[in-house]
Amino acid sequence: MTERDPEEYTDILPDVTAETDLEEPKLYRVILHNDHYTTMDFVVEVLMKVFAKPAALATKIMLDVHRRGRGECGVYIYDVAVSKVNQVHAMARRRGFPLKCSYEAI
């Protein structure tokens, strides 16, 4: 097998340019909202299971929801934020709670 000069192939390669102007994805804050029916224990459970929060932090966020009317669960890209909101609503529906969860652009 003979060696070929790489310059021989330049005429058959497509003219490709690299994109260097990549934008960071937009971020969304996921929020739990207070209601008068969902138990505090269930809110802590949601925070631990859906958002992987340790028990102490989940309790702190639950108290924000209870005292301030809302609590921040995390910041995610759009697809993940929507998925988390849907997981919370599905979990609450299965357990018979009207827990509301939403996301907002940062």
Phi, psi and omega in degrees: 000135182259150177279141178246149178286128180301336179295340180294335187265356184296334181282344181256352179277140178292154179278103185246135174242144180273138175274125180246357181264067179274137179258144174292143179292150178292143183253151182229138179268129177262132188231137170262141182247145181287147169216175184262012185238325183288131182285154178296322179299320180293320178298317177298317179300316178299313182298323180285319184278313185277322186252003177054041178272141173293159186305316182297316179290322177299320178294319178298314180295319178301319179293326173298316179300314183292314187274323185256352178093349179198155179215139181278126182266333181164174180236128187218165170289166189307306184300320180290318179300314179297318179298317179297316178300315179296321178297317179297312181298320179295316180296317180294318180299316179300326183265358176081026179252147179269028184304129180255136178226142181216175174226154179217145179292145178269000000 
